[in-house]
Amino acid sequence: MNTRKLVYSSVFIALGIIIPQIFHFIGGPMLGGVFLPMHLPVIAAGMLCGPLVGIITGIFSPLLSGAITGMPPVPRLWFMVAELGIYGWVAGMLYFKYKKNIYISLFAAMVSGRVVYGLLIAIVIPLFGITLPGSFSVTAAVAKGLPGIIIQILLLPAIVIVLERNIFKNESTKSLETGT
């Protein structure tokens, strides 16, 4: 990873901590699960900087946010680390590396992150003797986060395209030339 990508990753991680805090300040901690504000910088990081920056942003945003602010709370934190890491990695692989359509990349990242979340829930629930079915938890998380999913579909492509044209121009061609 070059210095430029390290700086971008740091900015996206900072946004992954700050944006959710704005939502929590406005409407309390419950708004995070509704509007999914940490997802925006993670997916954008992957799309704009590639899978490595995407997965790093996805892992460290919730870890540092949890350490600094206590949000997300520890039980949920570990699921979010895996889910957001997958979001950033898949978005980076499809959009940045393989140059797939932005909506296909976004949809694939969103689905794959939720699948990983669901698999982890399905594994962890029996380990702790909880009787709640894993599919219920994933369905409830998707239903609760529907406003955030809609925001991601409506805003992320526009944000990524604007940033690509104005700030990240030539990043993808530089990475192809240098192999990073």
BELKAKA-V645314 format. One record per pair of residues at least 6 apart in sequence whose ideal C-beta (glycine too) atoms are under 6 Angstrom apart, sorted by sequence separation. I is the first residue (numbers start at 1). J is the second residue. D is the distance in whole Angstrom. If there is no record, write none. Layout:
<<I | J | D> <I | J | D>>
This chain:
<<65 | 71 | 6> <66 | 72 | 6> <94 | 100 | 4> <95 | 102 | 6> <23 | 31 | 4> <45 | 53 | 5> <46 | 54 | 3> <72 | 80 | 5> <23 | 32 | 6> <45 | 54 | 5> <125 | 134 | 5> <62 | 72 | 6> <95 | 105 | 4> <66 | 77 | 5> <94 | 105 | 4> <20 | 32 | 5> <23 | 35 | 6> <45 | 57 | 4> <122 | 134 | 3> <121 | 134 | 4> <23 | 37 | 5> <91 | 105 | 6> <94 | 108 | 6> <42 | 57 | 5> <62 | 77 | 6> <42 | 58 | 5> <118 | 134 | 6> <121 | 137 | 5> <20 | 37 | 5> <19 | 37 | 4> <20 | 38 | 5> <62 | 80 | 4> <90 | 108 | 6> <91 | 109 | 4> <42 | 61 | 6> <62 | 81 | 5> <90 | 109 | 4> <118 | 138 | 4> <16 | 38 | 5> <59 | 81 | 5> <62 | 84 | 6> <87 | 109 | 5> <90 | 112 | 5> <38 | 61 | 6> <16 | 41 | 5> <15 | 41 | 4> <58 | 84 | 4> <59 | 85 | 5> <86 | 112 | 5> <87 | 113 | 4> <58 | 85 | 4> <86 | 113 | 5> <12 | 41 | 5> <58 | 87 | 6> <55 | 85 | 5> <58 | 88 | 4> <83 | 113 | 5> <86 | 116 | 5> <57 | 88 | 5> <12 | 45 | 4> <55 | 88 | 5> <83 | 116 | 6> <54 | 88 | 3> <55 | 89 | 4> <82 | 116 | 5> <83 | 117 | 4> <54 | 89 | 5> <54 | 91 | 6> <51 | 89 | 5> <54 | 92 | 4> <79 | 117 | 6> <82 | 120 | 6> <8 | 49 | 5> <51 | 92 | 3> <79 | 120 | 5> <29 | 71 | 6> <42 | 84 | 5> <46 | 88 | 4> <50 | 92 | 5> <51 | 93 | 5> <45 | 88 | 6> <5 | 49 | 5> <9 | 53 | 5> <13 | 57 | 5> <43 | 87 | 5> <47 | 91 | 5> <12 | 57 | 4> <16 | 61 | 3> <42 | 87 | 5> <46 | 91 | 3> <42 | 88 | 5> <46 | 92 | 3> <50 | 96 | 4> <9 | 56 | 5> <13 | 60 | 5> <17 | 64 | 6> <5 | 53 | 5> <9 | 57 | 6> <13 | 61 | 5> <17 | 65 | 5> <43 | 91 | 5> <47 | 95 | 4> <47 | 96 | 6> <106 | 156 | 6> <1 | 52 | 6> <102 | 157 | 5> <43 | 109 | 6> <36 | 145 | 5> <33 | 144 | 5> <35 | 147 | 6> <36 | 148 | 3> <34 | 147 | 5> <35 | 148 | 4> <43 | 156 | 6> <47 | 160 | 5> <48 | 163 | 6> <44 | 160 | 6> <48 | 168 | 5>>
